[in-house]
Amino acid sequence: MKVFYSGIGCKESGEHTIEEFLSIMSKEFTHKEWKEEILSIQQDYQLKFKDWVLPDDFVFFTLADWIEYSGAVLDES
């Protein structure tokens, strides 16, 4: 299975293994030092998703949550 993701931290090709994709999500979102950031409009937008309390709840995201949150596409073929 491949994940097609072209957002923050992606490879130039946009094609990732599931492990690569989850690693990017971990680095760029889950383990990002949000408290040291000045929340701009873009960052504020990144912290709104369903009823989650972000960024704290990133640690509870499943692959399906990350796919939906990031706008990635899972190719199961």
VENMOKA-V309412 format. One record per pair of residues at least 12 apart in sequence whose ideal C-beta (glycine too) atoms are under 8 Angstrom apart, sorted by sequence separation. I is the first residue (numbers start at 1). GAP is how many residues later the second one is. D is the distance in whole Angstrom. If there is no record, write none. Layout:
i=I gap=GAP d=D
i=I gap=GAP d=D
This chain:
i=3 gap=12 d=8
i=4 gap=12 d=8
i=2 gap=13 d=6
i=3 gap=13 d=5
i=34 gap=13 d=8
i=2 gap=14 d=7
i=3 gap=14 d=7
i=10 gap=14 d=7
i=2 gap=15 d=7
i=3 gap=15 d=6
i=9 gap=15 d=4
i=1 gap=16 d=8
i=5 gap=16 d=6
i=8 gap=16 d=8
i=1 gap=17 d=6
i=3 gap=17 d=8
i=29 gap=17 d=8
i=3 gap=18 d=4
i=9 gap=18 d=6
i=5 gap=19 d=7
i=9 gap=19 d=4
i=8 gap=20 d=5
i=49 gap=20 d=5
i=34 gap=21 d=5
i=32 gap=23 d=7
i=30 gap=25 d=8
i=29 gap=26 d=7
i=30 gap=28 d=4
i=29 gap=29 d=5
i=30 gap=29 d=6
i=30 gap=31 d=8
i=25 gap=33 d=8
i=25 gap=36 d=7
i=22 gap=41 d=7
i=25 gap=41 d=5
i=22 gap=44 d=7
i=18 gap=45 d=7
i=21 gap=45 d=7
i=25 gap=45 d=7
i=21 gap=51 d=7
i=7 gap=63 d=5
i=3 gap=64 d=7
i=7 gap=64 d=7
i=5 gap=65 d=6
i=7 gap=65 d=7
i=5 gap=66 d=8
i=5 gap=67 d=4
i=4 gap=68 d=6
i=5 gap=68 d=8
i=3 gap=69 d=5
i=4 gap=69 d=4
i=3 gap=70 d=7
i=4 gap=70 d=8
i=3 gap=71 d=6
i=4 gap=71 d=6
i=2 gap=72 d=8
i=3 gap=72 d=7
i=1 gap=73 d=6
i=2 gap=73 d=5
i=1 gap=74 d=6
i=1 gap=75 d=5
i=1 gap=76 d=8
